[in-house]
Amino acid sequence: MSRELLLVDDDETFCMVLARALTRRGFNVRTAQNVATAFALAQQIMPDDAVLDLKMPGETGLVLIGQLKQLNPAMNIVMLTGYASIATAIDAIKLGATHYLAKPAEVDEIVRALGSNRVDTPPAIVTPSLNRLEWEHIQRVLHEYEGNISATARALNMHRRTLQRKLFKHPVDK
């Protein structure tokens, strides 16, 4: 018996490719490109698992986590994002996601995440670099100030232009 899986991502091509790969691995995949459509679909099919994109037009995938958990508290939810940060990972886990993976994630990695839970598979402990810690701290404070760069710069006791330069850079490696 195949498991019902809800795949939500605003990138239609990515969604189609990942859906095909997950179908080959035994999942019955239904797709949606936004939170409203995904929740309506979830109410109809009552999925066992969900793979959600974080950043989408309109509401984010974080909003959908709580809605899906109300429908099925035992649902495995994997949050996928190209904008990984500790702040959003913590938010996703607090809301009920079982895993948080950075894009690009291998299909087998997603399948493993869907087949396990936090208790069974503790994450490997990796000591981040000082640059990575700084970047994560900036992201967390920026998240706390709802993206307001001036307020974030004041909170970090940093010049606004310096903060903008740091934000313009891509996330540093771990």
Protein Blocks (a to p, Z undefined) as FASTA:
>chain_A
ZZddddddfblklmmmmmmmmmmnopacdddfbfklmmmmmmmnopabdcddfbdghjaf
klmmmmmmmmmmmbccddddfkbcfklmmmmmmnopabdcdddddfklmmmmmmpcfklm
ccddddddfklmmmmmmmmmmmmnnopaklmmmmnopafklmmmmmmpccddZZ
